[in-house]
Amino acid sequence: MKPFPAARARKCPAGHAGRSWHLAGYLSVKGVRDIASGLVVFILLAAGKPGLLGGFLLAASIIPVGDAIIVLRGNGPKATVYGVHAATAAVMLAAATFLFV
């Protein structure tokens, strides 16, 4: 994981380590979002309620869709839009479908 190149690839201003408030904000938001999402998934898995987990995945699929839109609007690479974000949304929606069945 390389946070500075990742931030620059997402068109987030990134200075040198410890000198960019924009980067600190980007990393803080990204980290909190990822940790919270992971914790919710583990809690729902532990509860043994597949339908509830499916509902969460369905609702959470808006995250990669939103990320794809952000990258598109920022003139980011189309490979990232479709290969990463759209693919992630598709997998989440497929998993949600199987968990509902």
C-alpha atoms as one frame of an Amber mdcrd trajectory, in Angstrom:
protein
   0.000   0.000   0.000   1.351   3.353  -1.061  -0.929   6.135   0.196   0.750
   9.048  -1.598   0.571   7.559  -5.120  -2.948   6.307  -4.376  -4.050   9.789
  -3.320  -2.459  11.379  -6.396  -4.125   8.789  -8.647  -7.473   9.873  -7.200
  -6.648  13.515  -7.944  -6.339  14.261  -4.227  -3.631  16.858  -3.550  -0.784
  15.115  -1.786   2.340  16.783  -0.481   5.209  15.212   1.397   4.519  12.934
   4.372   2.996  14.897   7.216   2.735  18.133   5.215  -0.561  17.808   3.392
  -3.873  18.339   5.155  -5.662  17.146   2.021  -3.859  13.824   2.126  -4.488
  13.423   5.834  -8.185  14.021   5.209  -8.244  11.554   2.329  -6.523   8.855
   4.336  -8.692   9.477   7.387 -11.940   9.211   5.439 -10.734   6.165   3.500
  -9.519   4.409   6.626 -12.645   5.061   8.677 -14.911   3.980   5.821 -12.988
   0.754   5.224 -12.743  -0.169   8.910 -16.436   0.536   9.571 -17.551  -1.448
   6.537 -15.376  -4.394   7.519 -16.638  -4.389  11.098 -20.262  -4.388   9.962
 -19.619  -7.353   7.666 -17.963  -9.338  10.475 -20.792  -8.528  12.902 -23.408
  -9.636  10.370 -21.452 -12.818   9.613 -21.244 -13.581  13.330 -24.987 -13.024
  13.721 -25.635 -15.790  11.203 -28.276 -13.823   9.309 -27.462 -14.143   5.591
 -30.428 -12.019   4.498 -29.306  -9.166   6.715 -25.766  -9.407   5.330 -27.246
  -9.399   1.817 -29.172  -6.242   2.623 -26.037  -4.563   3.889 -24.095  -5.558
   0.771 -26.917  -4.266  -1.406 -26.926  -0.920   0.385 -23.127  -0.721   0.565
 -22.762  -1.333  -3.172 -23.423   2.375  -3.593 -19.886   3.006  -2.268 -18.014
   1.581  -5.285 -20.628   3.074  -7.629 -19.981   6.473  -6.062 -16.229   5.920
  -6.287 -16.582   5.088  -9.995 -18.529   8.297 -10.597 -15.925  10.331  -8.719
 -13.090   8.843 -10.774 -15.031   9.405 -14.029 -15.795  13.028 -13.144 -12.145
  13.564 -12.246 -11.079  12.255 -15.671  -9.427   9.279 -14.013  -8.440   6.136
 -15.857 -11.379   4.201 -17.309  -9.606   0.952 -16.402  -9.888   1.933 -12.741
 -13.530   2.936 -13.133 -14.596  -0.333 -14.707 -11.886  -2.763 -13.601 -11.920
  -1.792  -9.941 -15.018   0.132  -8.896 -17.653  -1.237 -11.278 -16.323  -4.768
 -10.827 -16.472  -4.375  -7.038 -20.073  -3.152  -7.240 -20.996  -6.090  -9.489
 -19.454  -8.622  -7.086 -21.218  -7.016  -4.123 -24.564  -7.109  -5.932 -24.035
 -10.736  -6.957 -23.129 -11.701  -3.376 -26.185  -9.848  -2.062 -28.386 -11.728
  -4.520 -27.032 -15.107  -3.407 -27.437 -14.186   0.262 -31.088 -13.270  -0.297
 -31.867 -16.589  -2.004
